[in-house]
């Protein structure tokens, strides 16, 4: 059974989604139990994958026993295992929160939710470019339906922009794949990278053009300036559990950028251009996202811009193009994804108890449970702003230390100013929600156990990442070193390899 472990993060949500879609459109107690249990099982499965990846053996699962570069393969390394685990942890908190009633505002929520997990896990585990496109389309189609869950004018308007932009991105993705396949004759990431390394002249120039087109597509997914303008309205209008899950969506784009940067085009002429694009684009995203944070007049919009602050931070780290920076950004990625998801859920709890004012930064009714919600809000605010003693401060410190002397002039002021802007904006929001609201007696509903559990599940990551900072930073350091060694992937995936190759028929 162990040889089939790599395909289970794809099969489990797929089977769960099909079963839930066939059992009815309206969520029932049974559907909720199945959905939560499946998500919890995915967390357990991801732990086993992390343990396997921690052995530093790159495992390959050849579907139909067709070996790379000709067959479809799934690849488990440290980075893919980390991203699958992060998705599973985030998804469990979101689905528990949604099961308190958000799932009943539309139809087929749980089935579509697990289709989203299928697309996410597939994108993180696939070893070839075309199936990356396929899994991108699966997760995007599911995200369209989840974004529209419950309807409403704001969601339909934001959803239309989201769909159109991603359709354009998908078309560009196909064009880029066509160019790269035409010039290399392969779609396997490792094989493509090996062939591009040997190219010269016109072939190298054409490969660079395909690389830059891919970078544009993945930058749209990652929401880098000037391709991020769709994100604030989309995330702010989405249902809270969906917006929380969407915190991982920009990380899919970042993951794809890291793959093409370190594996496919690491030794090509395009590598310098990719690093420069990520570095300057990340810094610009960080600057303008900080301005958006200060300008936000709604807690949901504020949380969306905080996601963009984290995107700028992560992309600038990727643009540095060396092992210490990748170590820092991976540590920070885990922290910021979970805390950003928690903030969307906390915003929903605030809006639920404030009546018509919702999450707008205006005076409104007193909260029914100000101490409980306020405590969660403070933890989330301190964590996302990067203040000690929580893990956000450690992640930013690692990133600042990893910057070289010429990079520090740009990164340090922008990173510190973005943290200050986040702190100011969240302090203003907290003062409005918990001190300046006095119009009328509290009459909102109490927080349910499921809602509290979902938020607590994500917030607990803030102190845990500090307590487990040593092992986590050791894992991310080893992950960054593995990314910097493309030969390890070549040895694992291509014929006559020395790694353990797992096929769907047997373990070799």
C-alpha positions as CSV (number, residue, x, y, z in Angstrom):
1,X,0.0,0.0,0.0
2,X,2.9,2.4,0.8
3,X,3.8,2.6,-2.9
4,X,0.4,4.1,-3.7
5,X,0.6,6.8,-1.0
6,X,1.6,9.5,-3.5
7,X,-1.7,9.3,-5.4
8,X,-4.0,9.2,-2.4
9,X,-4.0,13.1,-1.9
10,X,-5.6,13.2,-5.4
11,X,-7.9,10.1,-5.1
12,X,-9.2,10.9,-1.7
13,X,-10.8,14.3,-2.5
14,X,-11.9,13.0,-5.9
15,X,-13.8,10.1,-4.4
16,X,-15.2,12.3,-1.7
17,X,-16.3,15.0,-4.1
18,X,-18.1,12.4,-6.4
19,X,-19.8,10.8,-3.4
20,X,-21.0,14.2,-2.0
21,X,-22.2,15.4,-5.3
22,X,-24.3,12.3,-5.8
23,X,-25.9,12.5,-2.3
24,X,-27.8,15.8,-2.9
25,X,-27.4,19.5,-3.3
26,X,-28.4,20.6,0.2
27,X,-25.8,19.8,2.9
28,X,-27.0,17.3,5.5
29,X,-25.5,16.1,8.7
30,X,-24.1,13.1,6.9
31,X,-22.5,15.2,4.2
32,X,-20.9,17.4,6.7
33,X,-19.5,14.5,8.7
34,X,-18.1,12.8,5.5
35,X,-16.6,16.1,4.4
36,X,-14.9,16.8,7.7
37,X,-13.7,13.2,8.1
38,X,-12.2,13.3,4.6
39,X,-10.4,16.5,5.3
40,X,-9.1,15.2,8.6
41,X,-7.9,12.0,6.8
42,X,-6.1,14.2,4.3
43,X,-4.3,15.9,7.2
44,X,-3.1,12.5,8.5
45,X,-2.1,11.4,5.0
46,X,-0.1,14.6,4.5
47,X,1.8,13.9,7.7
48,X,2.9,10.6,6.3
49,X,4.0,12.3,3.1
50,X,6.0,14.8,5.1
51,X,7.7,12.0,6.9
52,X,8.5,10.3,3.6
53,X,9.8,13.5,2.0
54,X,11.9,14.2,5.1
55,X,14.1,11.2,4.2
56,X,15.4,13.3,1.3
57,X,14.4,10.6,-1.3
58,X,12.5,12.1,-4.2
59,X,9.7,9.6,-4.8
60,X,8.1,9.2,-8.2
61,X,4.7,7.5,-8.9
62,X,4.3,6.5,-12.6
63,X,0.7,6.2,-13.5
64,X,-0.1,3.1,-15.6
65,X,3.6,2.1,-15.1
66,X,4.6,4.5,-17.9
67,X,7.9,5.9,-16.8
68,X,9.1,9.5,-17.3
69,X,9.5,11.3,-19.5
70,X,6.8,9.6,-21.6
71,X,4.2,8.8,-18.9
72,X,2.3,10.9,-16.4
73,X,4.2,11.0,-13.1
74,X,3.5,12.3,-9.7
75,X,6.6,13.6,-7.8
76,X,7.0,13.9,-4.0
77,X,9.8,16.0,-2.8
78,X,10.1,18.3,0.3
79,X,8.3,21.2,-1.3
80,X,5.3,19.3,-2.7
81,X,4.9,17.5,0.6
82,X,4.9,20.8,2.5
83,X,2.3,22.4,0.1
84,X,0.0,19.4,0.4
85,X,0.2,19.4,4.2
86,X,-0.4,23.2,4.2
87,X,-3.5,22.8,2.0
88,X,-4.8,20.0,4.2
89,X,-4.5,21.9,7.4
90,X,-6.1,25.0,5.9
91,X,-8.9,23.1,4.3
92,X,-9.8,21.3,7.6
93,X,-10.3,24.6,9.4
94,X,-12.3,26.0,6.5
95,X,-14.6,23.0,6.2
96,X,-15.3,22.8,9.9
97,X,-16.2,26.5,10.0
98,X,-18.4,26.2,6.9
99,X,-20.3,23.3,8.4
100,X,-21.8,25.7,10.9
101,X,-24.2,27.0,8.2
102,X,-22.2,28.8,5.5
103,X,-22.4,25.6,3.4
104,X,-26.2,25.8,3.3
105,X,-26.3,29.2,1.5
106,X,-25.9,27.5,-1.9
107,X,-25.9,24.0,-3.4
108,X,-23.2,21.3,-3.6
109,X,-20.7,23.2,-1.4
110,X,-18.9,20.2,0.0
111,X,-18.6,18.4,-3.3
112,X,-17.1,21.4,-5.0
113,X,-14.9,22.1,-2.0
114,X,-13.2,18.7,-2.4
115,X,-12.9,19.2,-6.1
116,X,-10.9,22.3,-5.2
117,X,-8.7,20.2,-3.0
118,X,-8.2,17.7,-5.9
119,X,-7.0,20.5,-8.1
120,X,-4.7,21.9,-5.5
121,X,-3.1,18.6,-4.5
122,X,-2.7,17.6,-8.1
123,X,-1.0,20.9,-9.0
124,X,1.5,20.4,-6.2
125,X,2.3,16.7,-7.0
126,X,2.4,16.6,-10.8
127,X,5.7,16.2,-12.5
128,X,4.8,17.5,-16.0
129,X,3.7,20.9,-17.3
130,X,0.5,19.7,-19.1
131,X,-1.0,18.1,-16.1
132,X,-0.1,21.2,-14.1
133,X,-2.4,23.0,-16.6
134,X,-5.1,20.3,-16.1
135,X,-5.0,20.6,-12.3
136,X,-5.0,24.4,-12.6
137,X,-8.2,24.2,-14.6
138,X,-9.8,21.8,-12.1
139,X,-9.1,24.1,-9.1
140,X,-10.1,27.2,-11.1
141,X,-13.5,25.6,-12.2
142,X,-14.1,24.7,-8.6
143,X,-13.1,28.1,-7.4
144,X,-15.6,29.7,-9.8
145,X,-18.5,27.8,-8.2
146,X,-17.2,28.4,-4.7
147,X,-16.9,32.1,-5.3
148,X,-20.5,32.3,-6.5
149,X,-21.7,30.3,-3.5
150,X,-24.8,32.0,-2.1
151,X,-25.1,34.5,-4.9
152,X,-25.3,38.3,-4.6
153,X,-24.4,41.3,-6.8
154,X,-20.9,41.8,-5.4
155,X,-19.9,38.1,-5.8
156,X,-21.3,38.0,-9.4
157,X,-19.4,41.1,-10.4
158,X,-16.1,40.0,-8.8
159,X,-16.6,36.5,-10.1
160,X,-17.0,37.7,-13.7
161,X,-13.7,39.6,-13.5
162,X,-12.1,36.5,-11.9
163,X,-13.3,34.1,-14.5
164,X,-12.4,36.3,-17.5
165,X,-8.9,37.0,-16.2
166,X,-8.3,33.3,-15.5
167,X,-9.6,32.3,-18.9
168,X,-7.0,34.7,-20.5
169,X,-4.4,33.2,-18.2
170,X,-5.3,29.6,-19.3
171,X,-5.1,30.6,-22.9
172,X,-1.6,32.0,-22.4
173,X,-0.7,28.9,-20.5
174,X,-1.6,26.7,-23.4
175,X,0.3,29.0,-25.9
176,X,3.4,28.8,-23.6
177,X,3.1,25.0,-23.4
178,X,2.8,24.8,-27.2
179,X,5.9,26.9,-27.7
180,X,7.9,24.9,-25.1
181,X,6.8,21.5,-26.4
182,X,7.5,22.5,-30.0
183,X,11.1,23.5,-29.1
184,X,11.9,20.7,-26.5
185,X,9.7,17.8,-27.6
186,X,8.7,17.1,-24.0
187,X,6.3,18.3,-21.2
188,X,8.0,16.6,-18.3
189,X,9.5,19.4,-16.1
190,X,12.8,17.7,-15.5
191,X,13.3,16.5,-19.0
192,X,12.4,20.0,-20.3
193,X,14.8,21.6,-18.0
194,X,17.6,19.3,-19.1
195,X,17.0,19.9,-22.8
196,X,16.7,23.7,-22.4
197,X,20.1,23.7,-20.7
198,X,21.7,22.3,-23.9
199,X,20.1,24.8,-26.3
200,X,21.9,27.7,-28.0
201,X,21.0,30.4,-30.4
202,X,17.5,30.7,-31.8
203,X,16.3,27.7,-29.9
204,X,17.4,29.2,-26.6
205,X,15.7,32.5,-27.5
206,X,12.5,30.7,-28.3
207,X,12.7,28.7,-25.0
208,X,13.2,32.0,-23.1
209,X,10.1,33.5,-24.8
210,X,8.1,30.5,-23.6
211,X,9.6,30.8,-20.2
212,X,8.6,34.4,-19.8
213,X,5.1,33.7,-21.0
214,X,4.8,31.0,-18.4
215,X,6.1,33.5,-15.7
216,X,3.3,35.9,-16.7
217,X,0.7,33.2,-16.3
218,X,2.0,32.1,-12.9
219,X,2.4,35.8,-11.9
220,X,-1.3,36.3,-12.6
221,X,-2.1,33.3,-10.3
222,X,0.3,34.6,-7.6
223,X,-1.2,38.1,-7.9
224,X,2.0,40.1,-8.5
225,X,1.7,43.8,-9.5
226,X,0.3,44.8,-12.0
227,X,-1.6,41.6,-12.2
228,X,-3.2,41.7,-8.7
229,X,-6.1,44.1,-9.1
230,X,-8.6,41.3,-9.4
231,X,-7.8,39.9,-5.9
232,X,-9.1,42.4,-3.3
233,X,-12.6,42.5,-4.6
234,X,-12.7,38.8,-5.3
235,X,-11.5,37.7,-1.9
236,X,-13.6,40.4,-0.1
237,X,-16.8,39.3,-1.7
238,X,-16.3,35.5,-1.4
239,X,-17.9,33.5,1.4
240,X,-15.7,33.5,4.5
241,X,-14.6,29.8,4.3
242,X,-14.0,30.1,0.6
243,X,-11.9,33.3,1.0
244,X,-9.9,31.5,3.8
245,X,-9.2,28.6,1.4
246,X,-8.3,31.1,-1.3
247,X,-5.3,32.1,0.9
248,X,-3.6,29.1,-0.6
249,X,-4.5,30.0,-4.2
250,X,-1.8,32.7,-4.6
251,X,0.7,30.2,-3.2
252,X,-0.1,27.9,-6.1
253,X,1.2,30.6,-8.4
254,X,4.3,31.0,-6.2
255,X,4.8,27.2,-6.2
256,X,4.7,27.1,-10.0
257,X,7.1,30.0,-10.2
258,X,9.6,28.3,-7.9
259,X,9.4,25.1,-10.0
260,X,10.1,26.8,-13.3
261,X,12.7,29.0,-11.7
262,X,14.7,26.2,-10.0
263,X,13.9,23.2,-12.1
264,X,13.0,24.1,-15.7
265,X,14.9,27.3,-16.4
266,X,17.5,27.3,-13.7
267,X,20.4,27.2,-16.2
268,X,18.8,29.0,-19.1
269,X,19.2,32.7,-20.3
270,X,15.8,33.4,-18.9
271,X,16.8,32.7,-15.3
272,X,18.2,36.2,-14.8
273,X,15.1,37.8,-16.3
274,X,12.8,35.6,-14.1
275,X,14.7,36.6,-10.9
276,X,14.6,40.3,-11.8
277,X,10.9,40.1,-12.5
278,X,10.1,38.4,-9.2
279,X,12.4,40.7,-7.2
280,X,11.2,44.0,-8.5
281,X,7.6,42.8,-9.0
282,X,7.6,41.5,-5.4
283,X,8.8,44.8,-4.0
284,X,6.3,46.8,-6.0
285,X,3.5,44.5,-4.8
286,X,4.7,44.9,-1.2
287,X,4.6,48.7,-1.5
288,X,1.2,49.0,-3.2
289,X,-0.4,46.3,-1.0
290,X,0.7,48.3,2.1
291,X,-1.0,51.4,0.7
292,X,-4.1,49.3,0.0
293,X,-4.0,48.0,3.6
294,X,-4.1,51.6,4.9
295,X,-6.9,52.6,2.5
296,X,-9.2,49.6,3.3
297,X,-12.5,50.5,4.8
298,X,-13.8,47.0,5.3
299,X,-12.3,44.1,7.3
300,X,-12.6,41.7,4.4
301,X,-10.9,44.1,2.0
302,X,-8.2,44.6,4.6
303,X,-7.6,40.9,4.9
304,X,-7.4,40.6,1.1
305,X,-4.7,43.3,1.0
306,X,-2.8,41.6,3.8
307,X,-2.7,38.5,1.5
308,X,-1.1,40.8,-1.1
309,X,1.4,42.0,1.5
310,X,2.4,38.4,2.0
311,X,2.5,37.8,-1.7
312,X,4.9,40.7,-2.2
313,X,7.1,39.4,0.7
314,X,7.3,35.9,-0.7
315,X,7.9,36.9,-4.3
316,X,10.7,39.3,-3.3
317,X,12.3,36.4,-1.4
318,X,12.0,34.2,-4.5
319,X,13.5,36.9,-6.6
320,X,16.7,36.9,-4.5
321,X,17.4,33.5,-6.1
322,X,19.5,31.8,-3.4
323,X,19.1,29.1,-0.7
324,X,18.8,31.3,2.4
325,X,16.0,33.4,0.8
326,X,14.1,30.3,-0.2
327,X,14.4,28.9,3.3
328,X,13.0,32.2,4.7
329,X,10.1,32.5,2.3
330,X,9.0,28.8,2.8
331,X,9.0,29.3,6.6
332,X,7.0,32.6,6.2
333,X,4.7,31.0,3.6
334,X,3.4,28.4,6.1
335,X,2.7,31.1,8.7
336,X,1.1,33.7,6.5
337,X,-1.2,31.3,4.7
338,X,-2.8,29.9,7.9
339,X,-3.1,33.3,9.6
340,X,-4.6,35.0,6.6
341,X,-7.2,32.2,6.3
342,X,-8.0,32.7,10.0
343,X,-8.5,36.5,9.5
344,X,-11.2,35.9,6.9
345,X,-13.0,33.6,9.3
346,X,-12.6,36.2,12.2
347,X,-14.0,38.9,9.9
348,X,-17.1,36.7,9.3
349,X,-17.6,36.4,13.0
350,X,-17.3,40.1,13.5
351,X,-19.8,40.8,10.7
352,X,-22.2,38.2,12.0
353,X,-22.6,40.0,15.3
354,X,-22.6,43.6,14.1
355,X,-25.9,43.5,12.1
356,X,-26.2,45.6,8.9
357,X,-22.8,47.3,9.3
358,X,-21.2,43.9,8.8
359,X,-17.4,44.2,8.5
360,X,-17.3,47.9,7.4
361,X,-15.2,50.1,9.6
362,X,-18.1,52.2,10.9
363,X,-19.8,52.4,14.3
364,X,-22.4,49.8,14.8
365,X,-23.9,47.5,17.5
366,X,-21.8,46.1,20.2
367,X,-20.5,42.6,19.7
368,X,-22.2,39.9,21.7
369,X,-18.9,38.2,22.5
370,X,-16.3,40.9,22.4
371,X,-13.8,39.2,24.7
372,X,-13.7,36.0,22.7
373,X,-13.6,37.6,19.2
374,X,-11.3,40.3,20.4
375,X,-8.8,37.7,21.7
376,X,-8.8,35.9,18.4
377,X,-8.5,39.2,16.5
378,X,-5.5,40.3,18.6
379,X,-3.7,37.0,17.9
380,X,-4.4,37.2,14.2
381,X,-3.3,40.9,14.1
382,X,0.0,40.3,15.9
383,X,0.8,37.3,13.8
384,X,0.0,38.8,10.4
385,X,1.8,42.1,11.2
386,X,5.0,40.2,12.0
387,X,5.3,41.2,15.6
388,X,7.2,39.1,18.2
389,X,6.9,36.6,19.8
390,X,4.9,34.9,17.0
391,X,6.3,33.2,13.9
392,X,5.6,36.1,11.5
393,X,8.5,38.0,13.2
394,X,10.8,35.1,12.8
395,X,9.9,34.6,9.1
396,X,10.5,38.3,8.3
397,X,13.8,38.3,10.3
398,X,15.0,35.2,8.3
399,X,14.1,37.0,5.1
400,X,15.9,40.2,6.0
401,X,19.0,38.3,7.1
402,X,19.0,36.4,3.8
403,X,19.1,39.6,1.7
404,X,22.5,40.5,0.3
405,X,23.9,44.0,0.9
406,X,22.5,45.5,-2.2
407,X,19.1,44.0,-1.7
408,X,18.8,45.1,1.9
409,X,18.5,48.8,0.8
410,X,15.3,47.9,-0.9
411,X,13.8,45.1,1.1
412,X,14.3,46.2,4.6
413,X,12.5,49.6,4.4
414,X,9.6,48.2,2.4
415,X,9.2,45.1,4.6
416,X,9.2,47.2,7.8
417,X,6.9,49.8,6.4
418,X,4.5,47.2,5.2
419,X,4.5,45.7,8.7
420,X,3.9,49.1,10.2
421,X,1.0,49.8,7.8
422,X,-0.6,46.4,8.7
423,X,-0.3,47.2,12.4
424,X,-1.8,50.6,12.0
425,X,-4.7,49.3,9.8
426,X,-5.5,46.4,12.1
427,X,-5.3,48.7,15.2
428,X,-7.8,51.1,13.6
429,X,-10.1,48.2,12.7
430,X,-9.9,46.7,16.2
431,X,-10.6,50.1,17.8
432,X,-13.7,50.5,15.7
433,X,-15.0,46.9,16.2
434,X,-14.3,46.7,20.0
435,X,-14.3,50.2,21.4
436,X,-16.2,52.6,19.1
437,X,-19.3,50.5,18.5
438,X,-22.1,51.4,20.8
439,X,-25.3,51.9,18.7
440,X,-27.8,49.5,20.2
441,X,-27.7,46.4,22.3
442,X,-26.0,43.3,21.1
443,X,-28.3,41.0,19.2
444,X,-26.1,39.0,16.9
445,X,-25.9,35.2,17.1
446,X,-23.4,33.5,19.4
447,X,-20.4,31.8,17.8
448,X,-21.0,28.1,17.3
449,X,-18.6,25.4,18.3
450,X,-17.8,24.6,14.8
451,X,-16.9,28.2,14.0
452,X,-14.8,28.5,17.0
453,X,-13.0,25.2,16.3
454,X,-12.3,26.2,12.7
455,X,-10.7,29.5,13.7
456,X,-8.8,28.0,16.6
457,X,-7.4,25.3,14.4
458,X,-5.8,27.9,12.1
459,X,-4.8,30.3,14.9
460,X,-3.0,27.7,16.9
461,X,-0.4,27.6,14.1
462,X,1.0,31.0,15.3
463,X,2.4,29.7,18.7
464,X,3.1,26.2,17.3
465,X,5.4,27.5,14.6
466,X,7.4,29.3,17.4
467,X,7.5,26.2,19.6
468,X,8.4,24.0,16.7
469,X,10.6,26.7,15.0
470,X,13.7,24.5,15.1
471,X,12.3,21.5,13.3
472,X,10.3,23.6,10.9
473,X,13.2,25.8,9.9
474,X,15.4,22.7,9.5
475,X,12.8,21.3,7.1
476,X,12.5,24.5,5.1
477,X,16.3,24.8,4.9
478,X,16.6,21.3,3.6
479,X,13.8,22.0,1.1
480,X,15.6,25.1,-0.2
481,X,18.8,23.1,-0.6
482,X,16.9,20.4,-2.5
483,X,15.4,23.0,-4.8
484,X,18.9,24.3,-5.6
485,X,19.9,20.8,-6.8
486,X,18.1,20.0,-10.1
487,X,20.4,16.9,-10.5
488,X,18.5,15.2,-7.7
489,X,15.3,15.4,-9.8
490,X,17.0,14.3,-12.9
491,X,18.4,11.2,-11.1
492,X,14.9,10.5,-9.7
493,X,12.7,10.9,-12.8
494,X,14.7,10.0,-15.9
495,X,15.8,6.5,-17.0
496,X,18.6,4.7,-15.2
497,X,17.9,6.8,-12.1
498,X,19.3,5.9,-8.7
499,X,16.2,7.0,-6.7
500,X,13.3,4.9,-5.6
501,X,10.7,4.9,-8.3
502,X,7.2,3.8,-7.3
503,X,4.9,2.8,-10.1
504,X,1.2,2.1,-9.9
505,X,1.9,-1.6,-10.5
506,X,4.9,-2.3,-8.2
507,X,7.7,-0.9,-6.1
508,X,11.0,-1.1,-7.8
